[in-house]
Amino acid sequence: MAAETALTAKVDGSAVAGLALAAAGSRHMFGVVGIPVTSLASRAAAAGVRFLAFRNEQSAGYAAAAYGFLTGTPGLLLTVSGPGCVHGLAGLSHATANAWPLLMVSGSCAQPDVGRGDFQELDQIAATKPFAKLAVKATAIADIPRLVFQALAATVSGRPGGCYLDIPSDVLHQTLTQSEADALIAAAAADSAASGYAPPKHKSLDEGIVKAAELLHRAERPLVVFGKGAAYARAEETIQKLVDTTGIPFLPTPMGKGVVPDAHPLSATAARSLAIGQCDVALIVGARLNWLLHFGEPPKWSKDVKFILVDVDEDEIELRKPHLGLVGDAKRVVELINREIKDQPFCLARSHPWVDAITKKSKDNVIKMEAQLAKDVVPFNFMTPLRIIRDAILAEGSPAPIVVSEGANTMDVGRAVLVQNEPRTRLDAGTWGTMGVGLGYCIAAAVAEPKRLVVAVEGDSGFGFSAMEVEIVRVKHLRRRRAMRKAKYILWI
Ligand SMILES: Cc1ncc(C[n+]2csc(CCOP(=O)(O)OP(=O)(O)O)c2C)c(N)n1
């Protein structure tokens, strides 16, 4: 009798959304509540999705974006309608620019009141569309489960990015029975398992893999470059194997740092200009040939360099027109290259002129930088505090702390000085150079990687964009005593 009552009990749209998010595997949601989504947040929390309440949707969005990168699962952002949605656009667009999976869920005004000047009324589909891979609206309660699963799947399919789900307030208040809700959620989960998360089908890679291995083998000055796409794809073991077996020097982009340890002897980070200026074949894995890599063009790169571009998105290959394009998941493609090389192994000796040139240049540059770092300059320049922070981070050992970095000089100098020996341990302003990401990133890192210490190294302007969220880091959602005990160093730059 009790079970029957439970199944015939009515649940509203907020509860159905919370249950669907939980059923799809979501564990955390970042956002700001208010009309009409307060109940959605509490229903989701009751279903097992922890809600992290922020001061501003902008920071909550940056947190959701970083969470997507760190966990490889969609970060959730919840906002109210109108201005809340507009604030959320910062996180939605940042996620899409960085190719990180994020689902923004916003309440919106009641459908019958559209066009009548309702409270916080906005055409939120039109507002979010330019920044989202998919922007959909639930027009009735029965739509919610299917759209939750569809939008979550879209965030991670192909090139990851931001998606948007709009739930009008009348839909949040509609009801159906618990058993109807359960059936809709089960059907949406089954549909998604059948189609949603399946990797996109690409042309056969066989020919391309043989060509890639040949190009690397025949190159006089090969280079492996990897970015945060490789970090997102968990390609660390396969890329390190490639570097170790072939002896090819490597260069990470800022958030690719740590995919192969910075301390590895074949790191070309300290000889970046030489490496990209003189390499004749560059294997680019999970990194775009955008401004961060000087568009792959002279004068930074040689005009004759042959790019082998590995990207999950065919459009990226079309855009860059590399010598050889390989469409696929970074980890899988590099695994195939490793397998091909295993049949015809080659390894550049440390005495190879190219490796030797990079190693020498790196050593010279490191010696120069260490001489600068050794000086205790007071009042602080950028080098002295960053050396103190670097040494403190290295002293933590493994699991390595996650470094959150923003600012102009702070971030640039920090990139050179701070060492990443484990993947996904650097979070910075990213592809868009976005200031304001810092505190949201810290909160995301603390919940996504609870065993790692989080170290924020920020310029005062960057910090000021989201400083108030520090209250959430320290008081609301981390166990205070643990957080305080772990805060061994607080340095202001
Ligand atoms: C959203 C956004 N607004 C503005 C900027 C422009 N901008 C670039 S760096 C910077 C401030 C850097 O200063 P600070 O954080 O103090 O770092 P420092 O240069 O002192 O290391 C600003 C405002 C930006 N990159 N992003």
The ligand as a MOL file (V3000), in Angstrom:
LIG
                    3D

  0  0  0     0  0            999 V3000
M  V30 BEGIN CTAB
M  V30 COUNTS 26 27 0 0 0
M  V30 BEGIN ATOM
M  V30 1 C 37.3310 38.9600 -18.6160 0
M  V30 2 C 38.5710 39.7600 -18.8560 0
M  V30 3 N 38.5630 41.1030 -18.6600 0
M  V30 4 C 39.6840 41.8280 -18.8790 0
M  V30 5 C 40.8300 41.2210 -19.3030 0
M  V30 6 C 42.0620 42.0550 -19.5880 0
M  V30 7 N 43.1490 41.7240 -18.6550 0 CHG=1
M  V30 8 C 44.1880 40.9630 -19.0000 0
M  V30 9 S 45.2640 40.7640 -17.7910 0
M  V30 10 C 44.3670 41.7290 -16.7300 0
M  V30 11 C 44.7800 42.0490 -15.3500 0
M  V30 12 C 46.0120 41.3760 -14.9070 0
M  V30 13 O 46.4260 41.9260 -13.7240 0
M  V30 14 P 46.7290 41.0880 -12.4390 0
M  V30 15 O 45.6650 40.0510 -12.2330 0
M  V30 16 O 46.9490 42.0120 -11.3240 0
M  V30 17 O 48.0110 40.2910 -12.8430 0
M  V30 18 P 49.5240 40.7960 -13.0430 0
M  V30 19 O 49.6350 41.3340 -14.4260 0
M  V30 20 O 49.8070 41.8050 -11.9980 0
M  V30 21 O 50.2890 39.5670 -12.9080 0
M  V30 22 C 43.2270 42.1810 -17.3400 0
M  V30 23 C 42.1950 43.0380 -16.6800 0
M  V30 24 C 40.7880 39.8190 -19.5140 0
M  V30 25 N 41.8500 39.1220 -19.9440 0
M  V30 26 N 39.6750 39.1180 -19.2650 0
M  V30 END ATOM
M  V30 BEGIN BOND
M  V30 1 1 1 2
M  V30 2 1 2 3
M  V30 3 2 2 26
M  V30 4 2 3 4
M  V30 5 1 4 5
M  V30 6 1 5 6
M  V30 7 2 5 24
M  V30 8 1 6 7
M  V30 9 2 7 8
M  V30 10 1 7 22
M  V30 11 1 8 9
M  V30 12 1 9 10
M  V30 13 1 10 11
M  V30 14 2 10 22
M  V30 15 1 11 12
M  V30 16 1 12 13
M  V30 17 1 13 14
M  V30 18 2 14 15
M  V30 19 1 14 16
M  V30 20 1 14 17
M  V30 21 1 17 18
M  V30 22 2 18 19
M  V30 23 1 18 20
M  V30 24 1 18 21
M  V30 25 1 22 23
M  V30 26 1 24 25
M  V30 27 1 24 26
M  V30 END BOND
M  V30 END CTAB
M  END
